[in-house]
Amino acid sequence: MLITGASTGIGAALALAYAAQKCRVALHSSRAAAENLAKTIRNGGGEVFPVQGDFSIAADVERVVTRNISAGSMAWSTMPPRPRA
């Protein structure tokens, strides 16, 4: 599960919740605070892959997604676009 904005707030809470359900968690953040969260998850027996990148830069997005697919923390899928309301 790739969690963006994982260093604080809702992102951190989601990461902890998925880790508690034994999901492999990829923590995306542009901050070093994600390392502290990764330690917490590891200490609880979870699998975690912290990655940093700026999602406004296409190369960073590709690197983060590719790394997480390789690590097995996410699978690539496409979803049809939702109709606009």
PDB file of N, CA, C and O in Angstrom:
ATOM      1  N   MET A   1       0.850  -1.158   0.000  1.00  0.00           N
ATOM      2  CA  MET A   1       0.000   0.000   0.000  1.00  0.00           C
ATOM      3  C   MET A   1       0.902   1.229   0.000  1.00  0.00           C
ATOM      4  O   MET A   1       1.712   1.407   0.910  1.00  0.00           O
ATOM      5  N   LEU A   2       0.766   2.061  -1.002  1.00  0.00           N
ATOM      6  CA  LEU A   2       1.536   3.301  -1.064  1.00  0.00           C
ATOM      7  C   LEU A   2       0.718   4.399  -0.401  1.00  0.00           C
ATOM      8  O   LEU A   2      -0.393   4.704  -0.834  1.00  0.00           O
ATOM      9  N   ILE A   3       1.270   4.986   0.646  1.00  0.00           N
ATOM     10  CA  ILE A   3       0.622   6.076   1.364  1.00  0.00           C
ATOM     11  C   ILE A   3       1.407   7.343   1.062  1.00  0.00           C
ATOM     12  O   ILE A   3       2.584   7.444   1.409  1.00  0.00           O
ATOM     13  N   THR A   4       0.764   8.309   0.418  1.00  0.00           N
ATOM     14  CA  THR A   4       1.433   9.581   0.158  1.00  0.00           C
ATOM     15  C   THR A   4       1.180  10.525   1.326  1.00  0.00           C
ATOM     16  O   THR A   4       0.160  10.425   2.008  1.00  0.00           O
ATOM     17  N   GLY A   5       2.106  11.431   1.548  1.00  0.00           N
ATOM     18  CA  GLY A   5       1.983  12.346   2.683  1.00  0.00           C
ATOM     19  C   GLY A   5       1.999  11.596   3.996  1.00  0.00           C
ATOM     20  O   GLY A   5       1.238  11.912   4.910  1.00  0.00           O
ATOM     21  N   ALA A   6       2.868  10.600   4.091  1.00  0.00           N
ATOM     22  CA  ALA A   6       2.829   9.663   5.215  1.00  0.00           C
ATOM     23  C   ALA A   6       3.542  10.125   6.470  1.00  0.00           C
ATOM     24  O   ALA A   6       3.543   9.401   7.465  1.00  0.00           O
ATOM     25  N   SER A   7       4.146  11.295   6.462  1.00  0.00           N
ATOM     26  CA  SER A   7       4.949  11.658   7.627  1.00  0.00           C
ATOM     27  C   SER A   7       4.121  12.153   8.807  1.00  0.00           C
ATOM     28  O   SER A   7       4.582  12.071   9.946  1.00  0.00           O
ATOM     29  N   THR A   8       2.922  12.659   8.573  1.00  0.00           N
ATOM     30  CA  THR A   8       2.104  13.196   9.672  1.00  0.00           C
ATOM     31  C   THR A   8       0.615  13.014   9.372  1.00  0.00           C
ATOM     32  O   THR A   8       0.226  12.608   8.276  1.00  0.00           O
ATOM     33  N   GLY A   9      -0.177  13.316  10.348  1.00  0.00           N
ATOM     34  CA  GLY A   9      -1.626  13.409  10.183  1.00  0.00           C
ATOM     35  C   GLY A   9      -2.303  12.159   9.655  1.00  0.00           C
ATOM     36  O   GLY A   9      -2.012  11.040  10.076  1.00  0.00           O
ATOM     37  N   ILE A  10      -3.223  12.384   8.714  1.00  0.00           N
ATOM     38  CA  ILE A  10      -4.020  11.288   8.167  1.00  0.00           C
ATOM     39  C   ILE A  10      -3.133  10.256   7.483  1.00  0.00           C
ATOM     40  O   ILE A  10      -3.376   9.055   7.603  1.00  0.00           O
ATOM     41  N   GLY A  11      -2.106  10.711   6.765  1.00  0.00           N
ATOM     42  CA  GLY A  11      -1.207   9.767   6.099  1.00  0.00           C
ATOM     43  C   GLY A  11      -0.529   8.835   7.079  1.00  0.00           C
ATOM     44  O   GLY A  11      -0.445   7.632   6.831  1.00  0.00           O
ATOM     45  N   ALA A  12      -0.043   9.369   8.189  1.00  0.00           N
ATOM     46  CA  ALA A  12       0.606   8.537   9.211  1.00  0.00           C
ATOM     47  C   ALA A  12      -0.399   7.585   9.840  1.00  0.00           C
ATOM     48  O   ALA A  12      -0.080   6.423  10.092  1.00  0.00           O
ATOM     49  N   ALA A  13      -1.605   8.065  10.096  1.00  0.00           N
ATOM     50  CA  ALA A  13      -2.639   7.214  10.691  1.00  0.00           C
ATOM     51  C   ALA A  13      -3.016   6.069   9.748  1.00  0.00           C
ATOM     52  O   ALA A  13      -3.201   4.933  10.186  1.00  0.00           O
ATOM     53  N   LEU A  14      -3.128   6.372   8.455  1.00  0.00           N
ATOM     54  CA  LEU A  14      -3.424   5.320   7.480  1.00  0.00           C
ATOM     55  C   LEU A  14      -2.303   4.290   7.426  1.00  0.00           C
ATOM     56  O   LEU A  14      -2.560   3.087   7.388  1.00  0.00           O
ATOM     57  N   ALA A  15      -1.067   4.760   7.423  1.00  0.00           N
ATOM     58  CA  ALA A  15       0.078   3.845   7.376  1.00  0.00           C
ATOM     59  C   ALA A  15       0.066   2.899   8.571  1.00  0.00           C
ATOM     60  O   ALA A  15       0.286   1.698   8.417  1.00  0.00           O
ATOM     61  N   LEU A  16      -0.187   3.433   9.753  1.00  0.00           N
ATOM     62  CA  LEU A  16      -0.240   2.594  10.955  1.00  0.00           C
ATOM     63  C   LEU A  16      -1.401   1.605  10.886  1.00  0.00           C
ATOM     64  O   LEU A  16      -1.258   0.450  11.287  1.00  0.00           O
ATOM     65  N   ALA A  17      -2.539   2.050  10.385  1.00  0.00           N
ATOM     66  CA  ALA A  17      -3.709   1.175  10.290  1.00  0.00           C
ATOM     67  C   ALA A  17      -3.468   0.032   9.300  1.00  0.00           C
ATOM     68  O   ALA A  17      -3.798  -1.119   9.587  1.00  0.00           O
ATOM     69  N   TYR A  18      -2.895   0.347   8.143  1.00  0.00           N
ATOM     70  CA  TYR A  18      -2.600  -0.712   7.172  1.00  0.00           C
ATOM     71  C   TYR A  18      -1.529  -1.660   7.695  1.00  0.00           C
ATOM     72  O   TYR A  18      -1.624  -2.870   7.490  1.00  0.00           O
ATOM     73  N   ALA A  19      -0.525  -1.134   8.358  1.00  0.00           N
ATOM     74  CA  ALA A  19       0.525  -1.983   8.928  1.00  0.00           C
ATOM     75  C   ALA A  19      -0.063  -2.925   9.979  1.00  0.00           C
ATOM     76  O   ALA A  19       0.343  -4.084  10.070  1.00  0.00           O
ATOM     77  N   ALA A  20      -1.011  -2.436  10.769  1.00  0.00           N
ATOM     78  CA  ALA A  20      -1.650  -3.273  11.787  1.00  0.00           C
ATOM     79  C   ALA A  20      -2.442  -4.419  11.147  1.00  0.00           C
ATOM     80  O   ALA A  20      -2.663  -5.454  11.778  1.00  0.00           O
ATOM     81  N   GLN A  21      -2.865  -4.231   9.902  1.00  0.00           N
ATOM     82  CA  GLN A  21      -3.583  -5.271   9.169  1.00  0.00           C
ATOM     83  C   GLN A  21      -2.624  -6.163   8.373  1.00  0.00           C
ATOM     84  O   GLN A  21      -3.057  -6.955   7.536  1.00  0.00           O
ATOM     85  N   LYS A  22      -1.329  -6.030   8.639  1.00  0.00           N
ATOM     86  CA  LYS A  22      -0.267  -6.838   8.021  1.00  0.00           C
ATOM     87  C   LYS A  22      -0.057  -6.536   6.536  1.00  0.00           C
ATOM     88  O   LYS A  22       0.407  -7.395   5.786  1.00  0.00           O
ATOM     89  N   CYS A  23      -0.395  -5.331   6.116  1.00  0.00           N
ATOM     90  CA  CYS A  23      -0.105  -4.903   4.747  1.00  0.00           C
ATOM     91  C   CYS A  23       1.334  -4.426   4.661  1.00  0.00           C
ATOM     92  O   CYS A  23       1.870  -3.885   5.628  1.00  0.00           O
ATOM     93  N   ARG A  24       1.958  -4.621   3.520  1.00  0.00           N
ATOM     94  CA  ARG A  24       3.247  -3.978   3.269  1.00  0.00           C
ATOM     95  C   ARG A  24       2.938  -2.520   2.990  1.00  0.00           C
ATOM     96  O   ARG A  24       2.064  -2.204   2.183  1.00  0.00           O
ATOM     97  N   VAL A  25       3.649  -1.646   3.652  1.00  0.00           N
ATOM     98  CA  VAL A  25       3.347  -0.226   3.563  1.00  0.00           C
ATOM     99  C   VAL A  25       4.539   0.529   2.979  1.00  0.00           C
ATOM    100  O   VAL A  25       5.669   0.399   3.450  1.00  0.00           O
ATOM    101  N   ALA A  26       4.264   1.311   1.956  1.00  0.00           N
ATOM    102  CA  ALA A  26       5.263   2.203   1.380  1.00  0.00           C
ATOM    103  C   ALA A  26       4.924   3.613   1.836  1.00  0.00           C
ATOM    104  O   ALA A  26       3.828   4.110   1.576  1.00  0.00           O
ATOM    105  N   LEU A  27       5.865   4.253   2.517  1.00  0.00           N
ATOM    106  CA  LEU A  27       5.642   5.593   3.044  1.00  0.00           C
ATOM    107  C   LEU A  27       6.264   6.616   2.110  1.00  0.00           C
ATOM    108  O   LEU A  27       7.488   6.706   2.014  1.00  0.00           O
ATOM    109  N   HIS A  28       5.442   7.376   1.429  1.00  0.00           N
ATOM    110  CA  HIS A  28       5.957   8.446   0.577  1.00  0.00           C
ATOM    111  C   HIS A  28       5.902   9.745   1.358  1.00  0.00           C
ATOM    112  O   HIS A  28       4.875  10.103   1.934  1.00  0.00           O
ATOM    113  N   SER A  29       7.013  10.431   1.366  1.00  0.00           N
ATOM    114  CA  SER A  29       7.069  11.713   2.043  1.00  0.00           C
ATOM    115  C   SER A  29       8.275  12.472   1.535  1.00  0.00           C
ATOM    116  O   SER A  29       9.258  11.885   1.082  1.00  0.00           O
ATOM    117  N   SER A  30       8.185  13.767   1.617  1.00  0.00           N
ATOM    118  CA  SER A  30       9.358  14.574   1.291  1.00  0.00           C
ATOM    119  C   SER A  30      10.102  14.955   2.566  1.00  0.00           C
ATOM    120  O   SER A  30      11.019  15.775   2.534  1.00  0.00           O
ATOM    121  N   ARG A  31       9.708  14.366   3.672  1.00  0.00           N
ATOM    122  CA  ARG A  31      10.303  14.680   4.972  1.00  0.00           C
ATOM    123  C   ARG A  31      10.981  13.471   5.594  1.00  0.00           C
ATOM    124  O   ARG A  31      10.622  12.324   5.328  1.00  0.00           O
ATOM    125  N   ALA A  32      11.957  13.755   6.416  1.00  0.00           N
ATOM    126  CA  ALA A  32      12.638  12.687   7.148  1.00  0.00           C
ATOM    127  C   ALA A  32      11.755  12.110   8.248  1.00  0.00           C
ATOM    128  O   ALA A  32      12.081  11.056   8.795  1.00  0.00           O
ATOM    129  N   ALA A  33      10.646  12.765   8.590  1.00  0.00           N
ATOM    130  CA  ALA A  33       9.759  12.275   9.641  1.00  0.00           C
ATOM    131  C   ALA A  33       9.198  10.898   9.308  1.00  0.00           C
ATOM    132  O   ALA A  33       8.821  10.146  10.207  1.00  0.00           O
ATOM    133  N   ALA A  34       9.143  10.567   8.034  1.00  0.00           N
ATOM    134  CA  ALA A  34       8.657   9.252   7.639  1.00  0.00           C
ATOM    135  C   ALA A  34       9.574   8.151   8.169  1.00  0.00           C
ATOM    136  O   ALA A  34       9.119   7.031   8.402  1.00  0.00           O
ATOM    137  N   GLU A  35      10.860   8.454   8.363  1.00  0.00           N
ATOM    138  CA  GLU A  35      11.782   7.460   8.920  1.00  0.00           C
ATOM    139  C   GLU A  35      11.376   7.072  10.334  1.00  0.00           C
ATOM    140  O   GLU A  35      11.477   5.904  10.709  1.00  0.00           O
ATOM    141  N   ASN A  36      10.920   8.038  11.121  1.00  0.00           N
ATOM    142  CA  ASN A  36      10.470   7.730  12.487  1.00  0.00           C
ATOM    143  C   ASN A  36       9.239   6.833  12.466  1.00  0.00           C
ATOM    144  O   ASN A  36       9.129   5.899  13.261  1.00  0.00           O
ATOM    145  N   LEU A  37       8.318   7.119  11.559  1.00  0.00           N
ATOM    146  CA  LEU A  37       7.129   6.288  11.426  1.00  0.00           C
ATOM    147  C   LEU A  37       7.517   4.886  10.961  1.00  0.00           C
ATOM    148  O   LEU A  37       6.953   3.896  11.427  1.00  0.00           O
ATOM    149  N   ALA A  38       8.473   4.802  10.049  1.00  0.00           N
ATOM    150  CA  ALA A  38       8.947   3.499   9.578  1.00  0.00           C
ATOM    151  C   ALA A  38       9.506   2.672  10.730  1.00  0.00           C
ATOM    152  O   ALA A  38       9.254   1.469  10.812  1.00  0.00           O
ATOM    153  N   LYS A  39      10.264   3.307  11.620  1.00  0.00           N
ATOM    154  CA  LYS A  39      10.811   2.596  12.790  1.00  0.00           C
ATOM    155  C   LYS A  39       9.684   2.069  13.672  1.00  0.00           C
ATOM    156  O   LYS A  39       9.753   0.945  14.168  1.00  0.00           O
ATOM    157  N   THR A  40       8.645   2.885  13.865  1.00  0.00           N
ATOM    158  CA  THR A  40       7.500   2.457  14.676  1.00  0.00           C
ATOM    159  C   THR A  40       6.835   1.237  14.062  1.00  0.00           C
ATOM    160  O   THR A  40       6.501   0.286  14.769  1.00  0.00           O
ATOM    161  N   ILE A  41       6.641   1.261  12.747  1.00  0.00           N
ATOM    162  CA  ILE A  41       5.999   0.138  12.067  1.00  0.00           C
ATOM    163  C   ILE A  41       6.881  -1.110  12.143  1.00  0.00           C
ATOM    164  O   ILE A  41       6.386  -2.203  12.415  1.00  0.00           O
ATOM    165  N   ARG A  42       8.180  -0.950  11.905  1.00  0.00           N
ATOM    166  CA  ARG A  42       9.102  -2.089  11.996  1.00  0.00           C
ATOM    167  C   ARG A  42       9.114  -2.681  13.401  1.00  0.00           C
ATOM    168  O   ARG A  42       9.113  -3.900  13.572  1.00  0.00           O
ATOM    169  N   ASN A  43       9.126  -1.804  14.408  1.00  0.00           N
ATOM    170  CA  ASN A  43       9.126  -2.274  15.797  1.00  0.00           C
ATOM    171  C   ASN A  43       7.867  -3.060  16.128  1.00  0.00           C
ATOM    172  O   ASN A  43       7.870  -3.903  17.025  1.00  0.00           O
ATOM    173  N   GLY A  44       6.789  -2.780  15.399  1.00  0.00           N
ATOM    174  CA  GLY A  44       5.545  -3.528  15.587  1.00  0.00           C
ATOM    175  C   GLY A  44       5.459  -4.769  14.713  1.00  0.00           C
ATOM    176  O   GLY A  44       4.429  -5.442  14.684  1.00  0.00           O
ATOM    177  N   GLY A  45       6.543  -5.072  13.998  1.00  0.00           N
ATOM    178  CA  GLY A  45       6.579  -6.271  13.172  1.00  0.00           C
ATOM    179  C   GLY A  45       6.100  -6.061  11.750  1.00  0.00           C
ATOM    180  O   GLY A  45       5.944  -7.030  11.008  1.00  0.00           O
ATOM    181  N   GLY A  46       5.861  -4.817  11.349  1.00  0.00           N
ATOM    182  CA  GLY A  46       5.358  -4.550  10.007  1.00  0.00           C
ATOM    183  C   GLY A  46       6.454  -4.426   8.965  1.00  0.00           C
ATOM    184  O   GLY A  46       7.621  -4.208   9.289  1.00  0.00           O
ATOM    185  N   GLU A  47       6.057  -4.569   7.708  1.00  0.00           N
ATOM    186  CA  GLU A  47       6.964  -4.368   6.583  1.00  0.00           C
ATOM    187  C   GLU A  47       6.728  -2.970   6.028  1.00  0.00           C
ATOM    188  O   GLU A  47       5.598  -2.592   5.721  1.00  0.00           O
ATOM    189  N   VAL A  48       7.798  -2.218   5.906  1.00  0.00           N
ATOM    190  CA  VAL A  48       7.653  -0.819   5.496  1.00  0.00           C
ATOM    191  C   VAL A  48       8.801  -0.427   4.582  1.00  0.00           C
ATOM    192  O   VAL A  48       9.931  -0.889   4.740  1.00  0.00           O
ATOM    193  N   PHE A  49       8.485   0.442   3.615  1.00  0.00           N
ATOM    194  CA  PHE A  49       9.454   0.918   2.636  1.00  0.00           C
ATOM    195  C   PHE A  49       9.324   2.430   2.522  1.00  0.00           C
ATOM    196  O   PHE A  49       8.481   2.912   1.766  1.00  0.00           O
ATOM    197  N   PRO A  50      10.134   3.193   3.250  1.00  0.00           N
ATOM    198  CA  PRO A  50      10.038   4.649   3.117  1.00  0.00           C
ATOM    199  C   PRO A  50      10.696   5.123   1.821  1.00  0.00           C
ATOM    200  O   PRO A  50      11.793   4.685   1.473  1.00  0.00           O
ATOM    201  N   VAL A  51      10.024   6.005   1.127  1.00  0.00           N
ATOM    202  CA  VAL A  51      10.561   6.589  -0.102  1.00  0.00           C
ATOM    203  C   VAL A  51      10.265   8.078  -0.097  1.00  0.00           C
ATOM    204  O   VAL A  51       9.196   8.515   0.331  1.00  0.00           O
ATOM    205  N   GLN A  52      11.224   8.844  -0.577  1.00  0.00           N
ATOM    206  CA  GLN A  52      11.022  10.285  -0.660  1.00  0.00           C
ATOM    207  C   GLN A  52      10.950  10.694  -2.116  1.00  0.00           C
ATOM    208  O   GLN A  52      11.586  10.089  -2.978  1.00  0.00           O
ATOM    209  N   GLY A  53      10.176  11.718  -2.377  1.00  0.00           N
ATOM    210  CA  GLY A  53      10.071  12.225  -3.729  1.00  0.00           C
ATOM    211  C   GLY A  53       9.073  13.352  -3.797  1.00  0.00           C
ATOM    212  O   GLY A  53       8.193  13.479  -2.946  1.00  0.00           O
ATOM    213  N   ASP A  54       9.217  14.153  -4.800  1.00  0.00           N
ATOM    214  CA  ASP A  54       8.336  15.285  -5.037  1.00  0.00           C
ATOM    215  C   ASP A  54       7.376  14.899  -6.155  1.00  0.00           C
ATOM    216  O   ASP A  54       7.789  14.761  -7.306  1.00  0.00           O
ATOM    217  N   PHE A  55       6.112  14.726  -5.829  1.00  0.00           N
ATOM    218  CA  PHE A  55       5.143  14.259  -6.818  1.00  0.00           C
ATOM    219  C   PHE A  55       4.775  15.313  -7.851  1.00  0.00           C
ATOM    220  O   PHE A  55       3.958  15.046  -8.732  1.00  0.00           O
ATOM    221  N   SER A  56       5.350  16.491  -7.765  1.00  0.00           N
ATOM    222  CA  SER A  56       5.163  17.467  -8.844  1.00  0.00           C
ATOM    223  C   SER A  56       6.219  17.267  -9.938  1.00  0.00           C
ATOM    224  O   SER A  56       6.200  17.956 -10.958  1.00  0.00           O
ATOM    225  N   ILE A  57       7.133  16.326  -9.721  1.00  0.00           N
ATOM    226  CA  ILE A  57       8.188  16.013 -10.685  1.00  0.00           C
ATOM    227  C   ILE A  57       7.920  14.603 -11.219  1.00  0.00           C
ATOM    228  O   ILE A  57       7.938  13.629 -10.466  1.00  0.00           O
ATOM    229  N   ALA A  58       7.670  14.510 -12.533  1.00  0.00           N
ATOM    230  CA  ALA A  58       7.290  13.234 -13.142  1.00  0.00           C
ATOM    231  C   ALA A  58       8.317  12.129 -12.876  1.00  0.00           C
ATOM    232  O   ALA A  58       7.932  10.988 -12.623  1.00  0.00           O
ATOM    233  N   ALA A  59       9.593  12.441 -12.928  1.00  0.00           N
ATOM    234  CA  ALA A  59      10.628  11.427 -12.696  1.00  0.00           C
ATOM    235  C   ALA A  59      10.556  10.876 -11.274  1.00  0.00           C
ATOM    236  O   ALA A  59      10.802   9.688 -11.063  1.00  0.00           O
ATOM    237  N   ASP A  60      10.227  11.711 -10.308  1.00  0.00           N
ATOM    238  CA  ASP A  60      10.086  11.247  -8.927  1.00  0.00           C
ATOM    239  C   ASP A  60       8.899  10.305  -8.793  1.00  0.00           C
ATOM    240  O   ASP A  60       8.985   9.284  -8.111  1.00  0.00           O
ATOM    241  N   VAL A  61       7.802  10.646  -9.438  1.00  0.00           N
ATOM    242  CA  VAL A  61       6.614   9.787  -9.395  1.00  0.00           C
ATOM    243  C   VAL A  61       6.956   8.409  -9.961  1.00  0.00           C
ATOM    244  O   VAL A  61       6.641   7.382  -9.359  1.00  0.00           O
ATOM    245  N   GLU A  62       7.600   8.401 -11.116  1.00  0.00           N
ATOM    246  CA  GLU A  62       7.962   7.132 -11.750  1.00  0.00           C
ATOM    247  C   GLU A  62       8.905   6.320 -10.861  1.00  0.00           C
ATOM    248  O   GLU A  62       8.736   5.108 -10.727  1.00  0.00           O
ATOM    249  N   ARG A  63       9.887   6.970 -10.261  1.00  0.00           N
ATOM    250  CA  ARG A  63      10.837   6.282  -9.386  1.00  0.00           C
ATOM    251  C   ARG A  63      10.139   5.681  -8.171  1.00  0.00           C
ATOM    252  O   ARG A  63      10.388   4.528  -7.819  1.00  0.00           O
ATOM    253  N   VAL A  64       9.266   6.455  -7.530  1.00  0.00           N
ATOM    254  CA  VAL A  64       8.561   5.974  -6.339  1.00  0.00           C
ATOM    255  C   VAL A  64       7.674   4.785  -6.690  1.00  0.00           C
ATOM    256  O   VAL A  64       7.689   3.771  -5.991  1.00  0.00           O
ATOM    257  N   VAL A  65       6.909   4.902  -7.759  1.00  0.00           N
ATOM    258  CA  VAL A  65       6.007   3.815  -8.144  1.00  0.00           C
ATOM    259  C   VAL A  65       6.798   2.576  -8.539  1.00  0.00           C
ATOM    260  O   VAL A  65       6.468   1.472  -8.105  1.00  0.00           O
ATOM    261  N   THR A  66       7.834   2.739  -9.351  1.00  0.00           N
ATOM    262  CA  THR A  66       8.646   1.602  -9.782  1.00  0.00           C
ATOM    263  C   THR A  66       9.292   0.901  -8.600  1.00  0.00           C
ATOM    264  O   THR A  66       9.295  -0.327  -8.525  1.00  0.00           O
ATOM    265  N   ARG A  67       9.839   1.681  -7.678  1.00  0.00           N
ATOM    266  CA  ARG A  67      10.486   1.079  -6.496  1.00  0.00           C
ATOM    267  C   ARG A  67       9.489   0.288  -5.672  1.00  0.00           C
ATOM    268  O   ARG A  67       9.814  -0.790  -5.173  1.00  0.00           O
ATOM    269  N   ASN A  68       8.287   0.804  -5.525  1.00  0.00           N
ATOM    270  CA  ASN A  68       7.304   0.127  -4.693  1.00  0.00           C
ATOM    271  C   ASN A  68       6.723  -1.103  -5.362  1.00  0.00           C
ATOM    272  O   ASN A  68       6.381  -2.069  -4.680  1.00  0.00           O
ATOM    273  N   ILE A  69       6.604  -1.089  -6.670  1.00  0.00           N
ATOM    274  CA  ILE A  69       6.187  -2.302  -7.367  1.00  0.00           C
ATOM    275  C   ILE A  69       7.268  -3.366  -7.200  1.00  0.00           C
ATOM    276  O   ILE A  69       6.960  -4.529  -6.940  1.00  0.00           O
ATOM    277  N   SER A  70       8.532  -2.971  -7.350  1.00  0.00           N
ATOM    278  CA  SER A  70       9.651  -3.910  -7.194  1.00  0.00           C
ATOM    279  C   SER A  70       9.702  -4.496  -5.784  1.00  0.00           C
ATOM    280  O   SER A  70      10.020  -5.672  -5.608  1.00  0.00           O
ATOM    281  N   ALA A  71       9.391  -3.684  -4.790  1.00  0.00           N
ATOM    282  CA  ALA A  71       9.426  -4.138  -3.397  1.00  0.00           C
ATOM    283  C   ALA A  71       8.210  -4.982  -3.041  1.00  0.00           C
ATOM    284  O   ALA A  71       8.169  -5.596  -1.974  1.00  0.00           O
ATOM    285  N   GLY A  72       7.231  -5.015  -3.920  1.00  0.00           N
ATOM    286  CA  GLY A  72       6.030  -5.801  -3.644  1.00  0.00           C
ATOM    287  C   GLY A  72       5.047  -5.103  -2.735  1.00  0.00           C
ATOM    288  O   GLY A  72       4.129  -5.735  -2.212  1.00  0.00           O
ATOM    289  N   SER A  73       5.226  -3.803  -2.539  1.00  0.00           N
ATOM    290  CA  SER A  73       4.306  -3.089  -1.657  1.00  0.00           C
ATOM    291  C   SER A  73       3.133  -2.497  -2.413  1.00  0.00           C
ATOM    292  O   SER A  73       2.222  -1.929  -1.811  1.00  0.00           O
ATOM    293  N   MET A  74       3.151  -2.629  -3.743  1.00  0.00           N
ATOM    294  CA  MET A  74       1.993  -2.213  -4.516  1.00  0.00           C
ATOM    295  C   MET A  74       2.003  -2.934  -5.851  1.00  0.00           C
ATOM    296  O   MET A  74       3.053  -3.340  -6.350  1.00  0.00           O
ATOM    297  N   ALA A  75       0.848  -3.082  -6.404  1.00  0.00           N
ATOM    298  CA  ALA A  75       0.709  -3.689  -7.720  1.00  0.00           C
ATOM    299  C   ALA A  75       0.179  -2.630  -8.672  1.00  0.00           C
ATOM    300  O   ALA A  75      -0.557  -1.730  -8.268  1.00  0.00           O
ATOM    301  N   TRP A  76       0.548  -2.741  -9.909  1.00  0.00           N
ATOM    302  CA  TRP A  76       0.096  -1.765 -10.895  1.00  0.00           C
ATOM    303  C   TRP A  76      -1.262  -2.193 -11.413  1.00  0.00           C
ATOM    304  O   TRP A  76      -1.446  -3.343 -11.810  1.00  0.00           O
ATOM    305  N   SER A  77      -2.195  -1.292 -11.411  1.00  0.00           N
ATOM    306  CA  SER A  77      -3.496  -1.566 -12.013  1.00  0.00           C
ATOM    307  C   SER A  77      -4.033  -0.273 -12.591  1.00  0.00           C
ATOM    308  O   SER A  77      -3.631   0.821 -12.195  1.00  0.00           O
ATOM    309  N   THR A  78      -4.924  -0.414 -13.510  1.00  0.00           N
ATOM    310  CA  THR A  78      -5.561   0.771 -14.065  1.00  0.00           C
ATOM    311  C   THR A  78      -7.043   0.683 -13.757  1.00  0.00           C
ATOM    312  O   THR A  78      -7.631  -0.399 -13.772  1.00  0.00           O
ATOM    313  N   MET A  79      -7.625   1.799 -13.486  1.00  0.00           N
ATOM    314  CA  MET A  79      -9.049   1.854 -13.205  1.00  0.00           C
ATOM    315  C   MET A  79      -9.679   2.766 -14.247  1.00  0.00           C
ATOM    316  O   MET A  79      -9.078   3.760 -14.655  1.00  0.00           O
ATOM    317  N   PRO A  80     -10.886   2.428 -14.677  1.00  0.00           N
ATOM    318  CA  PRO A  80     -11.543   3.297 -15.632  1.00  0.00           C
ATOM    319  C   PRO A  80     -11.855   4.648 -14.973  1.00  0.00           C
ATOM    320  O   PRO A  80     -12.113   4.697 -13.771  1.00  0.00           O
ATOM    321  N   PRO A  81     -11.834   5.721 -15.731  1.00  0.00           N
ATOM    322  CA  PRO A  81     -12.147   7.019 -15.126  1.00  0.00           C
ATOM    323  C   PRO A  81     -13.588   7.064 -14.641  1.00  0.00           C
ATOM    324  O   PRO A  81     -14.489   6.486 -15.248  1.00  0.00           O
ATOM    325  N   ARG A  82     -13.778   7.763 -13.537  1.00  0.00           N
ATOM    326  CA  ARG A  82     -15.135   7.926 -13.012  1.00  0.00           C
ATOM    327  C   ARG A  82     -15.856   8.997 -13.812  1.00  0.00           C
ATOM    328  O   ARG A  82     -15.247   9.993 -14.201  1.00  0.00           O
ATOM    329  N   PRO A  83     -17.131   8.807 -14.060  1.00  0.00           N
ATOM    330  CA  PRO A  83     -17.882   9.858 -14.751  1.00  0.00           C
ATOM    331  C   PRO A  83     -17.979  11.094 -13.866  1.00  0.00           C
ATOM    332  O   PRO A  83     -18.102  10.992 -12.645  1.00  0.00           O
ATOM    333  N   ARG A  84     -17.923  12.233 -14.482  1.00  0.00           N
ATOM    334  CA  ARG A  84     -18.076  13.486 -13.726  1.00  0.00           C
ATOM    335  C   ARG A  84     -19.527  13.710 -13.393  1.00  0.00           C
ATOM    336  O   ARG A  84     -20.421  13.407 -14.183  1.00  0.00           O
ATOM    337  N   ALA A  85     -19.748  14.244 -12.214  1.00  0.00           N
ATOM    338  CA  ALA A  85     -21.126  14.508 -11.775  1.00  0.00           C
ATOM    339  C   ALA A  85     -21.676  15.756 -12.418  1.00  0.00           C
ATOM    340  O   ALA A  85     -22.821  16.129 -12.163  1.00  0.00           O
TER     341      ALA A  85
END
